[in-house]
Amino acid sequence: MAALAGMLSDRGFDVTGSDNQLYEPTASLLRNSRVKVIAGFAPANLSPAPDLAIVGNVIMRNNPEAQALLDSPIPYLSMPEALWHFFLKDRRVAHGRRDSWQRPLPPR
C-alpha cells in the first residue's frame, strides 16, 4: 500500500492513510512522498470524507474504520482495482515468464 500511496501522491493526489505501526523504509517512503499517516484505525479517520478509499488486503471486515467505510457513501476500491484504475487500464500488461507463453503447446 505504501508504494501505491507514493505513486498516487506523485500523480498529484492528496493521499492520507491509516496504519498501526510504520517501519523503515516504509516510513521514509511515505514521508518523502508527502503522504499523511494517521496512527490506528478509527471511523474518525474518514472525516472529512475522502473522495475515494483504497482498502488494503490485510484489512478485515471487523476493522472499525473498514466497517465505517462500508456503512458510508464513500466509494472504495481494493488495491488491485486501484492499480488497474489509475495505472494499468490503458496499457498492455504481460504477466509471468514471457518465453513460457510464447512456446507452442507440445503435441498430445
Secondary structure as the mmCIF struct_conf table of DSSP 4:
data_model
#
loop_
_struct_conf.conf_type_id
_struct_conf.id
_struct_conf.beg_label_comp_id
_struct_conf.beg_label_asym_id
_struct_conf.beg_label_seq_id
_struct_conf.end_label_comp_id
_struct_conf.end_label_asym_id
_struct_conf.end_label_seq_id
HELX_RH_AL_P HELX_RH_AL_P1 ALA A 2 ASP A 10
TURN_TY1_P TURN_TY1_P1 ARG A 11 GLY A 12
STRN STRN1 THR A 16 ASP A 19
BEND BEND1 ASN A 20 ASN A 20
TURN_TY1_P TURN_TY1_P2 GLU A 24 PRO A 25
HELX_RH_AL_P HELX_RH_AL_P2 THR A 26 ASN A 32
TURN_TY1_P TURN_TY1_P3 SER A 33 ARG A 34
STRN STRN2 LYS A 36 ALA A 39
BEND BEND2 GLY A 40 GLY A 40
HELX_RH_3T_P HELX_RH_3T_P1 PRO A 43 LEU A 46
BEND BEND3 PRO A 48 PRO A 48
HELX_LH_PP_P HELX_LH_PP_P1 ALA A 49 PRO A 50
BEND BEND4 ASP A 51 ASP A 51
STRN STRN3 ALA A 53 VAL A 55
TURN_TY1_P TURN_TY1_P4 ASN A 57 VAL A 58
TURN_TY1_P TURN_TY1_P5 ARG A 61 ASN A 62
HELX_RH_AL_P HELX_RH_AL_P3 PRO A 64 LEU A 70
TURN_TY1_P TURN_TY1_P6 ASP A 71 ASP A 71
BEND BEND5 SER A 72 PRO A 73
STRN STRN4 TYR A 76 SER A 78
HELX_RH_AL_P HELX_RH_AL_P4 MET A 79 LEU A 83
HELX_RH_PI_P HELX_RH_PI_P1 TRP A 84 LEU A 88
TURN_TY1_P TURN_TY1_P7 LYS A 89 ASP A 90
BEND BEND6 ARG A 91 ARG A 91
BEND BEND7 GLY A 96 GLY A 96
HELX_RH_AL_P HELX_RH_AL_P5 ARG A 98 GLN A 102
BEND BEND8 ARG A 103 ARG A 103
HELX_LH_PP_P HELX_LH_PP_P2 PRO A 104 PRO A 107
#
